[in-house]
Amino acid sequence: MKRLLLGAFLAVSLGAQAQFGGLDIGKALDLGKKVLDKPASKEFSQEDEIQLGDALTASFLGASPLSKDESLQRYVNRVGKWVALHSDRPDLPWTFSVIDTETINAFAMPGGSIVVSSGLVKRLSNESELAGVLAHEIAHVVRKHQLKAIQASMDADYWKSIGTSVVADNVRIGRGVGEIAGNIAKPYILDAAGNVIKDGLFLRPLDRNLETEADELAVVLATRSGYDPYGLVGALQMLAQYKGDADAASLFSTHPAASARIADLEPFVPSVEKYARQPQLLEARFKQNVK
């Protein structure tokens, strides 16, 4: 796997910026059954993946308010989209939302929606660390880790029961460069998708091998984007200091220990570092945007 990551290092594919798209909530929820009905070996459309992720993101943000710091939202989106453009899926409608909470965590939804807490962002030291954290979540989307978890964890009857509770459809969510999921929190149409969140789907830990894969790909993506390859390691070192802290409890319940992740990355990062050209930490720019 390391050889594949490094072999792809120079194959940087750049794509168009995120486009405006719409979401039919009823259709998005029905997609859950469609996903599960497909054999694991078959691919389903990117449109299906995006709409399913939009429904889940809408529910998540309906329960967790966005930070009102518009400057911070724009900054995190710029960093995230820049890194995502250096991934193998640059054409996804990537969206990076900062939620207003002191808890330390980040989540990746299928289709390119990334949610990160303000508590995590403000505890980082520079833009390189932020890029590393976002790159980890981007890697989960690129490798479809959450999507496969949904397929493995939920049955068709569950999705059918969710579909019966949908009270509105044809709801559109404006998305575009610099936009922060404008109308995403509409409680009257989010109850159904909210059941997926309340069931704990995104609070279940992924296999450690998948987390290691996401960490290694994150180092590659951040370095491709011009950041210091040790940015993610720096973020993990910060997280290690919060072991046992209540604000970080949800993070450590869904991820391996930060010290274990650092140990897994230790032999890998030097093999990527040799490809870095004038890697940037960008501490001053980070502090200017993260108050």
CORKAWO-V468643 format. One line per field, one symbol per residue. psi: psi as a letter, one per 30 degrees, with the letter a starting at -180 (. if undefined). Layout:
psi = ???
This chain:
psi = eeeeeeefefijjkallklkllkjeeeeeffeeeeffkkffkllleeeeeeeeeeeeeeefffjkkkfjeeeeeeeeeeeeeeefglghfflikkjkkkikfljlkkklkfgkkkkkfeeefflflfeeeeeeeeeeeeeeegheeeeeeeffkleeeeeeeefgkflahkkjkklkfkiidhfijefgfeeffeeeffgeggkklkeeeeeeeeeeeeeeeeefglkfgeeeeeeeeeffgkfkefgeeefffllkeeeeeeefefeeefeeffkjhkkeheeeefefj.
